[in-house]
Amino acid sequence: MGAQKPPTILSLLAMIFGIVGVVLSCCYGAGFLFSVAGIVLGHLGLKRESARGMALAGTITGYVGAGASIIFWILLFALALSPLLALPFIASSGS
């Protein structure tokens, strides 16, 4: 029997949460929480575990998902406010 590998649960969870965060970031920004979990677990996995590839993948996809969620919310907010910004122009052209 060979030596057992140390558990890589943090890295695995970081990768899973990061990927789920990217996928769900277009669903009203719902992937933001998963992305943050991927970022935190990815950084913990980089410090504590030997499976650097999975931890790095979780960290990168977590940042991508968080960024995509933030951009989605900014665009949604801008789209929601666009009719209010056009109101002064509509009111002045009707007189």
C-alpha positions as CSV (number, residue, x, y, z in Angstrom):
1,M,0.0,0.0,0.0
2,G,1.2,3.4,-1.0
3,A,1.0,6.6,0.9
4,Q,-2.4,8.2,0.9
5,K,-3.0,11.5,-0.7
6,P,-4.1,14.3,1.6
7,P,-7.8,15.3,1.2
8,T,-8.5,18.0,-1.4
9,I,-12.0,18.8,-0.4
10,L,-11.5,22.6,-0.2
11,S,-10.0,22.7,-3.8
12,L,-12.8,20.5,-5.1
13,L,-15.5,22.6,-3.5
14,A,-13.9,25.8,-4.7
15,M,-13.9,24.5,-8.3
16,I,-17.6,23.4,-8.0
17,F,-18.8,26.7,-6.5
18,G,-16.8,28.7,-8.9
19,I,-18.3,26.9,-11.9
20,V,-21.8,27.1,-10.5
21,G,-21.2,30.8,-9.8
22,V,-20.2,31.5,-13.5
23,V,-23.2,29.6,-14.8
24,L,-25.7,31.3,-12.4
25,S,-24.3,34.8,-12.8
26,C,-26.7,35.5,-15.7
27,C,-29.7,34.5,-13.6
28,Y,-30.3,37.9,-11.9
29,G,-26.8,37.7,-10.4
30,A,-27.7,34.7,-8.3
31,G,-24.2,33.2,-8.9
32,F,-22.6,35.9,-6.8
33,L,-22.8,34.0,-3.5
34,F,-21.5,30.8,-5.2
35,S,-18.7,32.8,-6.7
36,V,-17.7,34.3,-3.4
37,A,-17.7,30.8,-1.8
38,G,-15.5,29.7,-4.7
39,I,-13.1,32.6,-4.1
40,V,-12.8,32.0,-0.4
41,L,-12.4,28.2,-0.7
42,G,-10.0,28.6,-3.5
43,H,-7.7,30.8,-1.5
44,L,-8.0,28.5,1.5
45,G,-7.2,25.5,-0.8
46,L,-4.1,27.3,-2.3
47,K,-2.8,27.8,1.2
48,R,-3.6,24.4,2.8
49,E,-3.8,21.7,0.1
50,S,-1.5,20.3,-2.6
51,A,-4.1,20.2,-5.4
52,R,-3.2,23.7,-6.7
53,G,-4.9,23.2,-10.0
54,M,-8.4,22.8,-8.7
55,A,-7.9,25.5,-6.1
56,L,-6.7,27.9,-8.8
57,A,-9.5,27.0,-11.1
58,G,-12.0,27.7,-8.3
59,T,-10.4,31.0,-7.5
60,I,-10.4,32.1,-11.2
61,T,-13.9,31.0,-12.0
62,G,-15.1,32.6,-8.7
63,Y,-13.6,36.0,-9.7
64,V,-15.1,35.6,-13.2
65,G,-18.5,34.8,-11.8
66,A,-18.5,37.6,-9.3
67,G,-17.4,40.1,-11.9
68,A,-20.1,38.8,-14.3
69,S,-22.8,39.1,-11.6
70,I,-21.7,42.7,-10.7
71,I,-21.8,43.7,-14.4
72,F,-25.2,42.1,-14.7
73,W,-26.6,44.0,-11.8
74,I,-25.1,47.3,-13.1
75,L,-26.7,46.8,-16.5
76,L,-30.0,45.8,-14.9
77,F,-30.0,48.9,-12.7
78,A,-29.1,51.1,-15.7
79,L,-31.9,49.6,-17.7
80,A,-34.4,50.1,-14.9
81,L,-33.4,53.7,-14.5
82,S,-33.3,54.6,-18.2
83,P,-37.0,55.6,-18.5
84,L,-36.6,57.9,-15.5
85,L,-33.6,59.6,-17.2
86,A,-35.6,60.2,-20.4
87,L,-38.6,61.8,-18.6
88,P,-37.3,65.4,-18.6
89,F,-36.7,65.2,-22.3
90,I,-40.2,63.9,-22.9
91,A,-41.8,66.5,-20.7
92,S,-40.0,69.4,-22.4
93,S,-40.7,68.3,-25.9
94,G,-44.5,68.0,-25.3
95,S,-44.9,71.7,-24.4
